[in-house]
Amino acid sequence: MEVVAKTTESFPANPLDDMQLSGLQHAIQSLNNEQLVWASGYLAGLVSLQPNGKVAANESTALTVLYATQGGNALSVAKSLAEHAQDQGYALRLVSADNYRPRDLAKEQLLIVVISTQGEGEPPESAFELFKYLRSNKSARLEKLRYAIFGLGDSSYEHFCHASRELDQLLTTKGAETLVERIDADVDFQHHYTDWQREILHSVEKVQPLDQAKIIPILRAATVRHDRNNPFQAELLERRCITTEDALTEVHHLAFEIDPTVIQYQPGDALGLFFRNDPTQIEKILSHTGLEGSTNVSLEQHKVSLSQALTERLELTQLHPNVVKSWTSIANNSDLNAIVKDQESLRSFVKNRQFIDLITNYPADLDEQALVNLLHSQQPRLYSIASSQNSIEEEIHLTVAALRYQHHNRNHLGGASGYLTQRINEGDSLGVYVVKNPSFKLPEATDTPIIMVGAGTGIAPYRAFLQEREALNSSGKNWLVFGNRHFHRDFLYQTDWLNYRKSSLLNRISLAFSQDARERTYVQAKLYEERTELYHWLQEGAHLYVCGGVEMEKGVHHSLIAIAQDQGGLDEESAAEYIDSLRVQGRYQRDVY
C-alpha cells in the first residue's frame, strides 16, 4: 500500500445518497428565510462536492477534479482544491477515477487530476481503466481539453511519480493542452500544494471568468472529519502475538476501540496511524549529535521540546534521499558527496538505512532547530483493516508484522511496527484515521463467489471479508488461498479459518507453506495446481482478490494468464486481455504493497 498529514474537511465524511439529499431538501422547506439562505448554500455545497460527480445546480462553470489515490493523499488534495474552488463560486465535479467514464474526457473543458503512483511506477488501481483507455488506439482526440496534474510520489523509489508523468504524456499526445505545468510532489507534498492550488484557481479564472452576480455563497456546517490532519484517538484494547516464538517473523493482532458514530469503515479499507518513535533510538541521536532534548524548537508554528518532536512528530526510521542531501551539505564528507551526486547510488544508500545510521557514520555539527528543519514530518503508516464493522461495531482490528533486520552492523526495528508490536500497551491511545479503498471491495451482490489470495499479513482484509459475509448472511461461495512459511509457526488466524470451514462459510481453503516441504510452494503455484476449479469459479462470475507484496502479486498475475491459456484455450495475448477485462469489470482487485 501507498505509505503516506492539513485541512479539516467541512463537508460530510461520507457522501449522501439521493434519498438522503431528498430528505434534506424536504426538511429545508420548513425553514424561515434566514435559515433557508444558509441551508440552500449548504445543500449546494454537499451536492457539488459529492465524489459521485453531481454538480451544483446554481452554478454553470464546467470544472472536473479527478483523483486517483492509493493511500488517501490524492483524495485529501483533491477535496481541498474542490472546496477552495467552490468557495470562489465555481461549479465542479469531484470524482474518483474508478467512478469516471474515460470516454467522458472528450466532453471535458477543464480537468484537474490529482494522482499518486504505486508499486513500480503504476497508477492506482482506481485509474486502471482510465490508463487502459488512453493507451489504446480507440481513445478520442482531446483538443478541447485544458488540464492540470498534481502528482504524488516518493523519490526514494526509482519510478518517482511515473503515473503522473505518463498521464501528462498521454493527454498531450491526444491533443489536450496544459493549463499549468505538472507538479511531481515528494512525500512533503504540502509545501508544493499551497502554491499550486493558488496557481490553478488563478488559471481557471482566466479561462472561465466568474459572473460575480450569479455566485451564491456556500455556507457549510462545521462537521468534524477525522483524517491524517485530525486523527481520532483510539484506545488499544488488546495486543497478542499470533505466531509461535520460533517463527521467522513476529506477527501481532491488535484491537482498537473506536466511536462508530464518527469512525466508519468498510471491509477492504485501511487504517492510517501515527506512532511514537523508539526512546532508545532518540537517546542515541541526542548522544551522537550532542544536542539537548529539553531545548525548545519551532515545529509547524508550535514550540515543543526537541525530545517531543523526535518522539511524536519527525521521521526517523524511513531515511529519505532529501534528508541525506541536507545532511551532506553540513557534514562535508567526500564519500557522502559522491553518493548524493548520483541518484541511483542515493536510492541504494537509503535502502535499509535509518537516520541513526547516517549520523553515526557521517557526523556533523548542527543545533537543535537545524536538526528539526532537516528532518521530514513523520509519515503515517497504513494497515489493512482485519475486521468488519457490521460484525464488531466499536472496534478496528489490525494484523502487524514486526519489521526486524540487521544492516550496517546494527539491528533495526521498524518505526510503526516496532511501536505496535513491542511498545504500545493496552489502554494506550494513538491517532488513527480511515483510508477508503474503493478498489478493494466485496461485490454488491452477496451471492457472488469470491476468491481471496494472500500471503503473510496480506490475509488481514480477508478476515474482514468473511466477518462481513457472516454478518450479512451472504450466500456467495468463499475460497481462501493463503501462503506463508510454516504451517505450525505462522498460519495466521488459523482458528478463525477452521471455524469458518466447519460452519461452511468458507467453502474452500488452499494453503502454500513455502518452507514446510523440500520443494518450496507459493500461492501462485497453488493457483495453477487448482486451475480447473479456479477457472470454473471465474466463469461463474467470481471476484478475485490479491493482497500482499509486489513480487507475490506478479507471480499470481503470471499464473492467472497461464491458467486462462490452459483452461480457456487462449494464446498468451488473449489470456492477458481476459485477465485485464476482469480488472476493468472490478472482478480482479489488488491491494499491493
N, C-alpha and C positions, 0 to 999 in steps of 0.2 A: 504494500500500500504506500501511497504517497506520504513521506514524512514531512510534516508541516510544523494574531495574536495581534482595528481598534474602533470599532463603532458599535454602539448598542442599537440594534435594529428597532425601529419604532413601528414596524408592521408585524402582523402575527407570525409566530414561528411556523405554523402550518397553514398551507393555502386553504381558502374557503372554497367549498364546492358550490354548485349552482343553487342547491336547496338552502344552504346557509346564507348565501348572498340574498336570495329571495326573501328569506325570513328577516334579514336585517333591513331590507328595503321596506317591508311591511311595517316593521317597528318604527321606522323613521316617519311614517305617515301621521303618527300621533304626537309628534314633537311640535313645540311652538316655533315661531320664525327664527329666533336666535339659535335655538338648538338645531333647527333644520339646516341652517347655513353651515354649522360645524359638522353635522353628521353627513351631509351631502359630500362635503370635501373629503371626509374620512373614508366614505364608501368609495369614492372615485379613486382614492389612493390605494385601497385594497384591490380594486379590480385591475388597475393598471400595473400593479406590482405582483400579481399572481404569476408564479412560474409556468402556468399553463398557457400563457401568451395572450390573455384577454387584454383589450386596450380600453382605456378610459373614454367614455362617450363624450365628455365635454371638451376634448382637445382633438386637434387634427394633424399634428406633426407626425410623420412616419419615421420611427426610430426603433430598431430592434437591438436589444442587448442579449447576446447569446453566450452561454457559459458551458464549458466542459470541464468538469472537476473530478479529481480522484480523492483528494484529501480534504476538500471543503474550502480551500483558499480562493479558488476561482469564483465560487459562489459568493463568498464574502465580498470580494472586489466588485463583482457584477451588481450585487444588491446595493452596495454603497453608491456606485455610479448611477444606477437607476433611480435611487431616491433623490440624489442631488439634481439629476436631470428633470425629474418630475417637479421638484421644488421650484425650478426655474420656469415651469409651465409646459414642459414637453410631454406629449403623449408618447408612450413607449410600450414595447412588448418585452418582458423579461422571460426568457425561455431557456430551458436546459436542452443541450444538444440531443438528448435521447427523445425529446418531445418535439423536435423540429424536423419538418419535412425538407430534405435537401433541395427538392425542386422549387421550393419557395424562394430560393436565393434569387431567381430571375425576377421576382416581384419586389425585392427589397430596393430601397433607395439609400438608406443609411444603416449600416450594420457594424456594431461594436462587438468584438469577440474577446472573451477572457478565457484562456485555455492553459491547462497545465500539461506537463509531459511526464510520462510514466515509463518504467522499465527501461528498455534500450532505445529510448527516443520515440516511443509510441504515443499516440494521442490517448486520452482516457477512453474507457470502454464506451461511455455515452456518445462519443464522437465517431465511433467506428463507421456507421452508415454514412455520415457526412463526408468523411475522408474517402470512403469507397466510391461515393458518387462523384466527387471532384476529381479523383484519379482516373475515372472511366472516360471513354470517348463519347459517352452519351450525355454528358452534362451540358447544360445550356451555356451560351455566352452571357457574360455579366457586365456589359459595357455601361449599364445604367447604375451600377452599384458603386457607392463610395463606402470604404470600410476602414476600420482601425483594429489593431490586435494588441492585446496585453498578454504576454506570455509569462508563465510562472515555471520556474525550474530550480535546479541546484547545480552550480558549476563544479561541484565535486564529481559529477558524473560526466562521462565522455560526451554523451548526446544531449548537452545542455540546451533546453528549450527547442528541441528539434521539432516538436509538434507545431509550435507557433511559427517557426521558420518555414516549415513545409506548407502550412496553411496559407501563409503570406504568398509563397511562390505559386501555389495552386490558384488562388484568387486572381493574382496578377496575370497568370497565363490565360485565364478565362476572360480577361479584358476588364476586370474591376480596377478601380482607381483608389489609391490610398488617401484617406482623409488626413491622417497624421502618421508619422513613422512608427513602425512596430517597436514595442518595448519588450525586451527579454530580461525579466527581473529575476534576481537571485533570491536566496532564502530571506534576505532582508528586504522583501518587496515593498514594504510600506514606504520606504524612502523614495521609491520610484513612483508610487501610485498617486500621491498627492498632486505632483506637478502634471502627471499625465491626465488625470481627471480634469484639471483646470484647462488644459490644452484641448481636450476632447470637447468639453462643453463650449468653449470659445469657437472651435472649428464648426461644430454643429450649428451654432447660432449664425455664423457667417453663411453657411449653406442654406439654412432654412430659418430666416429671422422670425421671431415670435410676434404675434399680434397681441400686444400687451392688453388691449381692451377685452380680449376674449379669455384671458387667463383667470381661472378660478383658483384661489389659494387652496392648497391641500393642507388641512389640519389633521394631524394624526394623534390618536390616543397613545399615551405612554404605556407601551406593552413591554414587559420585561422579557428579554430574549437572552438565553444563556448560550454563549458561543466562546470562541477562544479568547475574546477580549473581556468576557464577563462569565467566567466558568461557574458552574454550580458546585457547591461544596458538598461532596458525597462522603459519607462515613463508611469506613471499612467494617463490614460485619463478620467476614470470615476470610481466612487465608490458609490454604492447606496444600501440601505437596501431593501431586497425583502421579509421580514417578517413584521408582524404588531408589534406594540410596546408591546403588551401583549403576544407575542409568547414566549415559554419557552426557545428557542434557537434563537439567533440573527444571521441571515444569510445575507451576502452581496454579490452582484455581482460586480466584478472588471474587467475593460478592460484596457489592457496594449498595448502600441504602440510598434511594432517591425519592423525590416527591413527584409522583406520577401526574400531578396537575400542571407541572412546569417542565418536566422532562419526559418526552415521549420518543419511542424508538420502534423500529421495525426489524424483524429478522433480516440479517444481511448488512445492517448499519454498523458503523464503527464508533468507538468511544475515543475522543481526544482527551488527553490528560496532561497535567503538569506535575512535576515531581521535585523532590528535594535532592540536591547533589550530595555525594558521599562526604561526610565531615572529615574523614581521614584524608581524602584527596585534597580538600580545601586546606587542611593543615600543611600538606606538602607544598602546595602552591605558594602559600604565605611564607613558608620556610625558604623555598628556593628563590623567591623574589625579594625577601627581606621586608615585605610590606606588613602594615598593621591592620588586622581585621577590624579593629574598633574605629578606624578612621572613616568619617562620613564622606560619601561620594554622591554625585548627582547622577540619577538614572531616570530617564523619561520624566524629567521635571520634578522628581521627588528626591529627597535626601534620605539615604539609607546607609547603614554601615557597610563596609566592604565585605565583611563576612556574610551579611544577609544577602547582598547582591550575588555573591558567588554561590550561596546555598539555594536561593529561590528563583533568581532571575536570569542568570547567564549560562551559556552553553559551554560545558567543559569536556564532554565525552565524545562529541562528534566534531573532530577537527576540520575546519573549513579552509579551503585554499586562500580565501581573502584574509583570514586571521594569520596564516603563515606569512603572507605578503606584508602585512602590517608589522608583524614581529620582526621580519627580516630587515625592515627599514631602521629599526633601533638596535638590533643585535649586531649588524655589520659583520656577518660571518661569511667568508668566501664560499664555503661549501653550500650554505643556505642560499646565498645569492645566485649561485649557478642553478640550483633546483628551481627557484621561482621563475627563472627566465624561460623555462621550458614547461609548457602546460601539461604535457603528458607525464613528465617527471614529477611535477607538483601534485597531480592527481594520484600518482603512485605513492608519493610521500605521505599524504594524509590518510591513506588507507591503513586501517588498523592502528592508527596513532590517536592519542588523546592529547589535550592541551598540556598535561603534565609531562609527556614525552618531549614535546617541543621545547619547553622552558628548561628542562633538565639538561638536554644535550646542547642547547644553544642559548646560554644565559644572556640576559640583557638587563640594563638598568632602566627603571621607569617608576613613576609614582602611582599612587592608588587610583587616581582619576584616569590616568593614561591606560591603565590595565582595563578598567571598565569600558572606556571608549573603544578599545581594541577588540574586545570580545563581542560575539553576537548574542542577541537575546536568546534565551532558551526556547527551542522549538518544541511544541507539544508532540507527544508520540500518539500514534493511532493503533488501536487494537480492535480486532473483530469482536463484536458482542456475542457472547456464548449463552444467551438466554432469550426467552420470548416474554414480552410484557403482558401478553394475553395469558400467560401461564404464571408469571411471577411479577405482579404489577409494580411493586415498590422496590425492586432490585434490578441491578445490572451485573452480569457475570462476565469475567474475563478469563482467558487462558494465556498465561505468560510464561515464556521460557527464559531462564536466566542466561544472558549472553556473557560467556566467560571465554577468554582467550589469552594466550601468552605471546607477547610480541615485544621486540626491542628490549629484551631482558627484563620484562615487567609483566606481572599478572594484571589483566584488565577485566573490569566488570562493567557491563552496560549501564548507562545512566538511569533510564526509566526501569529497565528490567531488574537492575540491582536494587533499586528502591522498592519495587513492588514484590520482589521475591525474598528480600533479605531484611529490609529496614522498617517498612511500614508495619504497624501493629493494629490489631482490632481496636476500634474506637477512634483511630486517627482519621483525619479528613484530607481530601485533596481536591483540587479544582478539575472538573470534568465538563465535557460538552459532547453532544451527539453530532456525528458526521453522517449525514444521509448518504446512502449508496444506492441510487435508483437503478444502477446497472447490475445489481446482485440481489434479486428479489424472488420470492416464491411466486409461482403462477397465480393469477387471479382465480382461475378455476381450481377449486380444491380437489377435483378428481383427476387432475393432470399428474401423471407419473413423473418422478424426479430421480436423477442420478447424481449423487454427491461425491465428488472426487477430491480428496485432500491428503496432505502429508504433514506430519508433525502438528504444530498448533493450527494449521490450516483446517483442522477438524472443528474449530470453535463455532463458526456460523452454522454448521450442520446440527449442532446441539440445539441452537435456537430454532432452526427449521423444524426439527421433529417435535420440540416442545410446542411450537405454534400449530403444527398439524394435529397434534394430540388435543390441544385446547379447542380447536375448531372442529374436531371430529371429522377431519378430512378423509375422503375415501381413496385418494390417489395413492398409487404404489410408491414405495420409497426404497432406494438402493444406495447403500453406503460402500464406497471403495476407499479404504484408508491404508496409508503406509507409514511406517516408522522403522526404527532399528530393531527392537526386540519385543516380542510378544509379552514376556513376563515383566519387562522393565518399564516400557513406555507405550503401552496400549491405552492411550488417554481416554478417560471416561468409559472404561470397559464395562462397568456395571450398568451404566445408562444404556449402552447399545444392547447388552444381553437382555435387559428388561424389555426394551422396545422390540427385540426379536421375539421374545416369549409372548408379548401381547399382540404380535402380528402387525404392529405399526411399521416396523422395519421388515420389509418383505425379503430383502436380500442383503447380505454383507460379504464383501470380498476384501481380504487382508493381504498385505505385502510387507513382511518384516525382513528388511534387507540383510541383516546380519545374523539371522537365525539358521540359515542354511549355507551349505558350501557355495552354492551358486546364488548370487545376490538377485533379489527380485524387487522391482519397484512398481508403483501403481500403473505406469504406462504399459508395462509388460502384462500386468494382471488384466487390464482392459482388453488387450489384444487376445489374451488367453480365453477370455469370455466374450469374444467379439460377436458370436452369433446371437447371444442373448442381448447384448448391448445394442446391436443394430436393430433387433426386433423392438426393443423399448423405444428407440428413436423413431422407428417407423410408426409406432403407436402414438407419437406426439410427445414423448418425454422431453423434459427440460434437463439439460446437463450443466452442472456447476463444477468449477475447478477453483480450488483455493490453496495457495501455497507459494513457494519460491518460483523465481523466473525459470530456472532450469527444469524444475519439475513440470511446469506448465508447457514448456517447449516440447518435452518428451511426450506429454499427453496429447498435444496437438498433432505431432507426427504420428502417434499411434492411431488417433481418430481418422486421419487421412488414409492410413493403411487399412483400417477396418472398413472404411467406405469403399476402398478399392476391392478388398477381398469379398465383402458381403454384398456390395451393390453392383459389382462388375464394372466399375468405373475406372477410367485411366486416372493418372495422378492429378492432372489439371482439373478434371471434372470432380474428382473427390475433394480437392481443396475448395472448389467453388461450392460444393454441397455443405462442407463444414462452415464456410463463410456465410452461407444462406441461413444456417442455424443461428449464427450471431446476429444477423440482420433481423431475424424473427424474434430475437430475445430468448431463444431456446438454448443457446450456448453462452453462458455467462462466466466471467473470470474475475477473481479477486487475487491479484498477483502482487507480491512484494519482494 
